[in-house]
Amino acid sequence: MKTSIFVLLITLLSGCGSSASRITTPAGGSGYFVRCSETKEGCFRKAISICPAGYQVLDSENISPTKDRSAYFEMLIQCDSSWKNVNRILQNEN
């Protein structure tokens, strides 16, 4: 029961109005296309939930609202492998 509540809470906090699709990046690697209708922060929370070891933003764009659609933010991310993320953290500490 506690696990179910925890999973539900994480799902709700991971960014309302956000979606992610697995894609092939322009360089041929594996990545994700993340789109958020709420805020940029929602996209970043979604990226962290997809890539807990860290990620790189390969491209991003703010889409302005029009009379036919709401504003949204989208980004293309690639997850870091664990060793790359640890190496980056160690470099930032020095």
C-alpha positions as CSV (number, residue, x, y, z in Angstrom):
1,M,0.0,0.0,0.0
2,K,2.8,2.5,0.9
3,T,4.6,1.6,-2.3
4,S,1.4,2.4,-4.4
5,I,1.0,5.8,-2.7
6,F,4.7,6.6,-3.2
7,V,4.5,5.7,-6.9
8,L,1.3,7.8,-7.3
9,L,3.0,10.7,-5.6
10,I,6.1,10.5,-7.8
11,T,3.9,10.3,-10.9
12,L,2.0,13.4,-9.9
13,L,5.1,15.4,-9.1
14,S,7.0,14.3,-12.2
15,G,5.4,17.1,-14.2
16,C,1.8,17.6,-14.9
17,G,1.2,18.1,-18.6
18,S,4.4,16.5,-19.6
19,S,5.1,13.6,-22.0
20,A,8.2,11.8,-23.2
21,S,8.8,9.6,-26.3
22,R,11.9,7.5,-26.9
23,I,13.6,8.5,-30.1
24,T,16.9,8.1,-32.1
25,T,19.0,11.3,-31.7
26,P,20.4,13.0,-34.8
27,A,23.8,11.4,-33.9
28,G,22.2,8.0,-34.0
29,G,22.1,7.4,-30.2
30,S,19.1,6.8,-28.0
31,G,17.3,9.8,-26.5
32,Y,13.9,11.2,-25.5
33,F,11.7,14.0,-26.8
34,V,10.1,15.7,-23.8
35,R,7.1,18.1,-24.2
36,C,5.5,20.1,-21.4
37,S,2.4,22.1,-21.5
38,E,2.8,23.6,-18.1
39,T,6.3,24.9,-17.3
40,K,10.0,24.3,-18.2
41,E,10.4,23.0,-14.7
42,G,7.9,20.2,-15.5
43,C,10.1,19.2,-18.4
44,F,13.2,19.1,-16.2
45,R,11.4,17.0,-13.6
46,K,10.3,14.6,-16.3
47,A,13.9,14.4,-17.6
48,I,15.2,13.6,-14.2
49,S,12.6,10.9,-13.8
50,I,13.6,9.4,-17.1
51,C,17.4,9.8,-16.6
52,P,18.1,9.5,-12.9
53,A,21.9,9.3,-13.5
54,G,21.7,12.7,-15.4
55,Y,21.1,13.9,-18.9
56,Q,22.2,16.3,-21.6
57,V,19.9,18.6,-23.3
58,L,20.6,18.3,-27.0
59,D,18.0,20.8,-28.2
60,S,15.1,22.8,-26.7
61,E,12.5,25.3,-27.8
62,N,9.8,27.5,-26.2
63,I,6.7,27.5,-28.3
64,S,4.7,30.7,-28.0
65,P,1.0,30.6,-27.6
66,T,-1.3,31.4,-30.5
67,K,-5.1,31.8,-30.6
68,D,-5.3,28.1,-31.5
69,R,-2.9,26.6,-29.0
70,S,-1.4,27.1,-25.6
71,A,2.3,27.7,-25.0
72,Y,4.6,24.7,-24.4
73,F,8.2,23.8,-24.0
74,E,10.0,20.9,-25.6
75,M,13.4,19.4,-25.5
76,L,15.5,16.6,-26.8
77,I,17.6,14.8,-24.1
78,Q,20.1,12.0,-24.0
79,C,20.6,10.1,-20.7
80,D,24.1,10.0,-19.3
81,S,25.6,6.6,-18.5
82,S,26.4,6.2,-14.8
83,W,30.2,6.5,-15.3
84,K,29.8,9.7,-17.3
85,N,27.6,11.3,-14.6
86,V,30.0,10.3,-11.8
87,N,33.0,11.7,-13.8
88,R,31.1,15.0,-14.4
89,I,30.3,15.3,-10.7
90,L,33.9,14.6,-9.7
91,Q,35.1,17.3,-12.1
92,N,32.7,19.9,-10.7
93,E,33.9,19.2,-7.2
94,N,37.5,20.0,-8.1
